[in-house]
Structures are given as structure tokens and as C-alpha cells.
Amino acid sequence: MPYALFDRDRQIDKAFPTEKQAWEHALVSGLVFDVPVADEAPGQVLPAGYHMKQIPDDGEVCEPAPEWKLPNEIS
């Protein structure tokens, strides 16, 4: 099943076959500034509400809204 980046319950990036590819695209496209690493000290690297999750592979592609931008400040 593919993975996509979400802001709360809204998908904000397209789906990718692997979680790694989804994180890489989100980073390169400016949707996130940093990618969480399992062996680093815990801390918030994503804006509140952001998360990566697996989505059903039903063939439907959800494109992010073109006007969506990452907030300037991450609390």
C-alpha cells in the first residue's frame, strides 16, 4: 500500500509506493523541512498535525491543493 503526507485528516501530497519515497518527495518539494530519524533524540520535526500514513491502493490519486504552502513558523 502506498504512503502519503497528511495534515490532520487531509492528504497534502501525492502517494508514493514506499514511505521513504514519500518522505524524500515531501522534503525535496518543500512540504517539510526535516525528516524524522528513528535513532535521534525525540522532538517535533513536523508542524503539529502532520504525519505520514499508509493509504488504500484503490487507484485514486489525490493531488494537493495548488494554493497550499508550508507555514513559515513551526510551533
C-alpha positions in Angstrom: 0.0 0.0 0.0 1.3 3.5 -0.8 2.2 6.3 1.6 1.3 10.0 1.7 1.8 13.0 3.9 -1.2 14.3 5.7 -2.1 17.5 7.6 -4.5 16.1 10.2 -7.0 14.2 8.0 -6.3 15.9 4.7 -3.8 14.4 2.3 -1.3 17.2 1.2 1.0 15.3 -1.1 0.6 12.6 -3.7 1.0 8.9 -2.8 4.3 7.0 -3.2 5.0 3.3 -3.3 7.2 3.4 -0.2 7.3 5.6 3.0 10.9 6.5 2.1 9.9 7.8 -1.3 7.1 9.8 0.3 9.4 11.4 2.8 12.0 12.2 0.1 9.4 13.9 -2.1 8.0 15.9 0.8 11.5 17.1 1.7 12.6 18.0 -1.9 9.3 19.7 -2.7 9.4 21.9 0.5 6.4 20.3 2.3 8.7 19.5 5.3 12.0 20.9 6.4 13.4 17.8 8.0 12.7 14.1 8.1 12.4 12.2 11.4 15.2 9.7 12.1 14.5 6.8 14.4 17.8 6.9 16.3 17.8 10.7 17.0 16.6 12.3 20.2 12.8 12.7 20.1 11.4 16.1 19.1 8.9 17.7 16.8 10.3 18.0 13.3 6.9 18.4 11.6 4.3 21.0 12.1 1.6 19.9 14.5 -0.9 17.6 12.9 1.4 16.4 10.1 2.0 12.7 9.7 2.9 10.1 7.1 0.5 7.2 6.7 -0.3 4.3 4.5 -3.3 4.8 2.3 -5.5 2.2 0.4 -4.3 1.4 -3.0 -7.6 1.9 -4.8 -6.1 3.6 -7.9 -7.4 7.0 -6.9 -4.8 9.8 -6.9 -5.3 12.8 -4.6 -3.3 15.8 -5.7 -2.6 18.5 -3.1 -4.4 21.8 -3.4 -2.2 24.1 -5.6 -2.5 27.0 -3.2 -1.3 25.0 -0.2 2.0 26.2 1.3 4.0 25.2 4.4 3.6 27.6 7.3 6.6 29.9 7.9 6.7 29.1 11.6 6.5 25.7 13.1 5.4 25.6 16.7 
